[in-house]
Amino acid sequence: MTRTDIHLYTAATMNGYKPVIFLEEAGVPYDLTLVDFGRQEQKAPDYLKLNPNGKIPTIVDRAEGRAIFESGAILWHLAQKYGTFLPHDAVARSEVMQWLFFQVGHVGPMMGQAMYFQRIAAPNGHDQPFSIKRYRDESRRLLQVLDTRLRGRDWLAGDEYTIADMAMYPWARAYPWARVQVDGLPHLQAWFDRIDARPAVQKALTIPKPQPQFWDASAEDDSFAAENAARFAHDAKD
């Protein structure tokens, strides 16, 4: 059996879905290793050799004999390697880079903290109303920035669907899990609809594991929320 070039290490998180979306959209074969947070596999010595930050996702590009970590860097690497979902025009490429950085520097961290304080810290005895309000308000502001950007356009950068959209989608679309409202943001919601309708994206959201609670407020499940809080309880210790 021919070995694939790409070996992906990931888990069912917003960052973890990003490379899966690219690989499924591009039709690139890949090997998959699921990283178990409950067993702290992301901190294991062998994994830290690939990703010294002990996070997911990570890929090993076997053709190049090296590992790449950080989800934005992984998307950029894959787009360049396979020549897709990245414009050739220099100005459009710059736009992709700007919105990719906007996601990794703003949307991900702020919505991630909104999720952390509500979904992990509070259930583990560290309820911080000020912090929750701070991160939810800032997440809403960032979603408003996206809504403004998407007025009169289908995609975030250039005139085509790119890795900027792939990076942004799992985070912005997880607004129910962050308990951030998207009412009054019609352009953002239309963008959600366009990406929701892409079969490869919907397949990717089942790999490595479907998490409907992230995307759909009606799927809220107390047992899942409790399990999630318990799985990350070590992150909420003083």
Buried (B, 14 or more C-beta within 10 A) or exposed (E): EEEBBBBBBBBBBBBBBBBBBBBBBBEBEBBBBBBEBEEEBBEEEEBEEBBEEBBBBBBBBEEEEEBBBBBBEBBBBBBEBBEBBBBEEEEBBEBBBEBBEBBBEBBBBBBBBBBBBBBBBBBBEBEBEEBBEBBBEBBBEBBBEBBEBBEEEEBBBBEEBBBBBBBBBBBBBBBBBBBBEBEEBEBBEEBBEBBEEBEBBBEBBBBBEEBBBBBEEEBEEEEBBEEBBEEBBEEBEE
